[in-house]
């Protein structure tokens, strides 16, 4: 398979709190991958590790065949990021919120 992102047992701990626990992903090049879950599930922390903004406690990852941390600068030259906390309409379902985002062209 041709994967653009792979993680192997990616973990992030803060003292006694485990934010990300043994995440192994294999995301195919050209695919669209939804990274969803409840607050505190570790989504933002995982993304921060993939961007080199915080170091994994254990595990490893590659992006487009480049290994972190050895190829960190090469990885950052090829990707952009924008981690945000978007607002949602509490009176709408998850699907309805996603439809609004999709129709806005994001």
C-alpha positions in Angstrom: 0.0 0.0 0.0 1.0 3.6 -0.6 0.4 5.4 2.7 0.9 9.2 3.2 0.6 8.9 7.0 1.5 6.0 9.2 1.7 6.0 13.0 2.8 3.0 15.1 1.7 3.0 18.8 1.8 6.8 19.0 1.4 7.8 22.6 1.5 11.1 24.5 1.4 11.2 28.3 1.4 14.2 30.6 2.6 13.1 34.0 -0.1 10.6 35.0 -2.6 11.5 32.2 -2.5 9.7 28.9 -3.8 11.9 26.1 -3.1 9.6 23.2 -2.7 5.9 23.8 -1.1 3.5 21.2 -2.6 5.0 18.1 -1.7 3.2 14.9 -3.0 4.8 11.7 -2.4 3.9 8.0 -3.9 6.6 5.8 -3.7 6.0 2.1 -2.4 8.7 -0.2 -5.2 10.5 -2.0 -7.9 9.5 0.6 -10.0 11.7 2.8 -9.8 10.8 6.4 -12.2 12.0 9.1 -10.6 12.4 12.5 -13.5 12.8 14.8 -14.3 12.0 18.5 -15.5 13.6 21.7 -13.7 16.4 23.5 -10.5 15.1 25.2 -10.2 12.0 22.9 -6.7 13.1 21.8 -7.4 14.4 18.2 -5.6 17.8 18.6 -2.8 16.2 20.5 -2.3 13.6 17.7 -2.3 16.4 15.1 0.2 18.4 17.2 2.5 15.4 17.3 2.3 14.9 13.6 3.3 18.6 13.2 6.2 18.4 15.6 4.5 20.8 18.0 4.7 18.3 20.8 6.9 15.2 21.0 5.4 11.7 21.4 6.1 9.9 24.6 6.5 6.7 22.6 5.8 5.4 19.2 6.7 6.6 15.7 5.3 8.1 12.6 6.0 8.8 9.0 4.5 11.4 6.7 5.0 10.8 2.9 7.8 8.4 3.7 9.7 10.8 5.9 10.4 9.7 9.5 9.9 11.9 12.6 12.0 13.3 14.2 14.9 12.8 11.7 13.1 14.3 8.8 11.1 16.9 10.8 12.1 19.9 8.7 11.5 18.2 5.4 8.0 17.2 6.7 7.2 20.8 7.7 8.3 22.1 4.3 5.5 20.1 2.6 2.5 20.4 4.9 0.4 23.2 6.3 -1.8 23.2 9.3 -4.6 25.1 11.0 -5.8 23.5 14.2 -9.0 25.3 15.4 -12.0 24.8 17.5 -14.9 25.4 15.1 -18.3 26.5 16.5 -21.3 24.3 15.9 -25.0 24.7 16.1 -26.2 22.9 19.2 -29.7 22.6 17.9 -28.6 20.7 14.8 -27.4 17.1 14.4 -23.8 16.2 13.7 -24.8 15.4 10.1 -26.5 18.8 9.7 -23.5 20.6 11.1 -21.2 18.8 8.7 -23.6 19.6 5.8 -23.2 23.3 6.6 -19.4 23.1 6.7 -19.4 21.1 3.5 -21.7 23.5 1.6 -19.5 26.4 2.7 -16.6 24.9 0.8 -14.3 24.1 3.7 
